[in-house]
Each structure stands twice: as C-alpha cells, then as structure tokens.
C-alpha cells in the first residue's frame, strides 16, 4: 500500500511541475514597438491606381486603332 501512495505522490508532483503549480501568470516579455504602415499602403494604392489608368488608356488607344482600320 505504501508503494501505491508513493507512486501517486510522484505522479502528483510531476503534474504540478508540468502545470507550473502556481496560478500567477508572469509576463516577462516586453511589448514590441510597431510602426504605422498607413503611408506605405496609401503609396501602393496610388501607384496601383496610376497603373490601372495607364492600362485603360492603352486599351482605349488600341481599340481606336482597331476601329480605324
């Protein structure tokens, strides 16, 4: 019977160690500073809009050339 209780005590000890035994959470990592990327996103949108307008103008020019033939 002593062996059974000893085995249960050993299992309980390992389970407490595995679960960190205490309920207090410790935050040891510092928060990282982040950058705002709004300006970069706006630049990308502006460049994309210009590229789309350029492609639309090229397509319109090609369509006029095809119609003229």
N, C-alpha and C positions, 0 to 999 in steps of 0.2 A: 504494500500500500504506500510505503514511503517513496518508492520509485515512481509511482503514478503521480503523486503530488509534486515531486521534484521535477518530473517531465512537464507537468502543467505549468509550474513556475518558470521553467526555462522557456517554454513557448510564449508565456505571457510577457516575459522580459524581452524577447525578440520582437514581439508585436508592438510593445511600447516604444522600442528603439526605432522600429521601422516607421511608426506613425509620428515620430518626433515627440511623443509623450506629453508635450505641453500645448495648450490651446492658443498661446500668444504667438501671433504671426510677426515676424521681424522683416522689415523691408530694408535690405542692405544695399540695394542698387539705387543709384541716383537717377533722376529723370533726365532723359536726353533732350537737348535743345533741338527744336525743329525750325526749319525755315519756311517762310511763306513762299509758295511757288505760283501765286496768282499772276504775277507779272510775266513769268515764263509761259504760263498757259495762254495768256492773252496774246503774246507774241506769236505763238504757234497757231492760234486761231486766225490771227490777222494774215499770217503768211499763207495759210491754207485757203482763206477767202480770196486772196490775190491770185493764187494758183488756179482756183476754180474759175475766176473771172477770165483769166488768160486763156484757159482751155475753151471756155464758152465763146470767146471772141474768135479763136482759131477755127472752131467748128462752124461758126456763122460765116466766116470768110470762105471756108471750103465749100459750104453749101451754096453760097452765092456764085462761086466759080463753077460749080457743077450745073447750076441752073442756067448760067450764062452760056454754057456750051450747048 
